[in-house]
Amino acid sequence: MQLSIQQKILARATLADIVRQRQAAGEQAVFTNGCFDLLHLGHVRYLQEARDLGDFLIIGLNADASVRRLKGEERPLVPQEERAEILAALQMVDYITIFDEPTAEELVNTLRPSIYVKGADYASVQNSLPDPKRLPEAAVVQAYGGSVRLLAYIPNHSTTELIARIQRLPSRS
């Protein structure tokens, strides 16, 4: 069943019920989180790879206030409702919920996805394991028996780099 864009954007409690039902039926939930401020090729490839790891993909989307705390007062460029709608339009995305906490730990603990996914840039410098200081959600997932996967980062494909390139463009008066 194909959900409409608006049917994919859900409150946390509603989504938690859906995740429990689907996982009880034997499906594996894949979860990732982030700001997704300006959607680019790195996001699309990352989300498709994440979706391929399980049966349905959930995105925890940082709320506007959360993005400002993480990225600075000038961000986000795109409001949370628009970012959620853009992400929901992607075929590989099954559900989205917006969160305002500093990390997604509480959200992950509520949803309890089978697989938690982040980019390989969250790996420890000593090894390829998740860096517990930068990725506290990993401990939550591992505590309830889920798995954490770090996906390859596509160089030169970040929102910060895209913004920097845009700012270097000559102005046309």
N, C-alpha and C positions, 0 to 999 in steps of 0.2 A: 504494500500500500504506500503510495507516494503522498507524503504530507505537504501541505501548503507551507509557504514561507512562515506565516504567522503561527501555524501549528507546531513549528519546530522551536520557537522561542518560548521557553517555559519558566515558571517560577520554580525555585529549588525544591520545594516540597512535592509539587506535581511531578517533576522530573525524577525525584527519588523513588516515588511509587512505580513509575514506568520502568526504571532501571531494575528495581527489585523483581518486578513481574517478568521482565524479559530474561534476566539472569536466572531466575527460578525455572524458566522454560529451557535453559541450557545455552542461551546466547551469551557471548562475551562482549561486555561494554569496554570501549576504548575511550579514555578521557585525556584531553589536553587542555591547557589554559594559556591565555595570553591577551595582549592588548589588540593585536590585529588592526592597527590604526590605518595604515594604507596597505591594502591587499596587493601582494606582488607574487611573482613566480615562486619564490622561496616558500611562501605560505601555502600556495596551491600544491606544490610537490610534497611538502611536509604533511599536509592534511590528508592527501591521498595515500601516502605511505602509512600514516597512522590508521586510517580507515581500513586498510588492507590487513591489519593485524587482528581484527576481530569482526564482530557482526554488526555493530553500530557505533558511531562516533559522536561523542559529546564534547562540546567546547564550553569551558568556563571562561567567559569573557570579562575582562577587567572593566569595571564601571569607570566612568569619566574621572571621578575623584581619585580612584585607585591609580589610574594612568598618570594623573598629575603628580601623585606622590612618587611614582616610580620614574617618570620621564621628565618631569619639570612642568612649570606652569603653562608653557606654550602648547602642551599636548593634553588631550588628543586633538588631532586635526579634524577627525570625524567623530561626531557624537555617538554615544553607546547604542542608541536605538538604530542608527543608520549602520553602524558596524555589525550589529546583530543581524539586521535584515540582509546585508550583503553576504555575510557568512552563511545564513540560512538558505540563500539562493544557490549555494554550491551543492551539487548532487551528492558529494561524499559526506556531507555534514547531516547528521540525523537530528541532533538536538543542541540547543544553546541555552545557557542560563547565565545571567549577569551576576557578578559578585563584587563586593566592595572591600572585603578584608585585605590586609596587606599581602597575604599569601593565600593559596587555594587549599590549605590544609583542612580547614573546617568543611569546605565543600567536598573535597575528596573523601573525607571521613563520612559525610552524609550519603554520598552517592555510592561509594565503595565499588568503583569500576574494577573489572578484572585486570585491566592493563592501563597503566599511567604512562603517558608519552611526553617527552620534552626533547628539545634539540641537543645535539652532542656538545654544544657550547656550555651545557650545564654539567659536564663531566669534571671530575677532580683532575687537577694538574698531575697528580701522582699516578693515576690509572684511568681507565675508561668507565669507572663506576660513578654514579651520581654524587656530586659534591653536596654533602649534607647541609652546609652553610648556605648554599645558593638554591638548594632544592629540598626544603624541609618536608615537602609533600611525599617524598620517596619513603621516609621512615613510616609515615602513616599507612601507605599502601603495603609496604612490607610487613607491618604489624598485623594486618588482617589477612595476609596470605596472597595479596595481589602481586603482579610483577611490574617492574619499571623498565621502560625501553627508552634509550636515547637514540635519536635518529640523526643521520649525518646532516651537517649544516652546509648549505650551499653558499660558498664564499661570495661576497659582494651583493648579497640579496637580503638586506635588512631594511626596515622602515627608516631607521636612523641614517643609513647610507643613501637611501632614496631621497630623503629630505635634504641631505647635504648636496646631492647632485642638483636638485631643483634650485637650491639657494645659489649655486654657482652659475646658473643660467643668466645670460645678460638680460637686463631689463629693456623692454621695448617701449619707448614713450611715443 
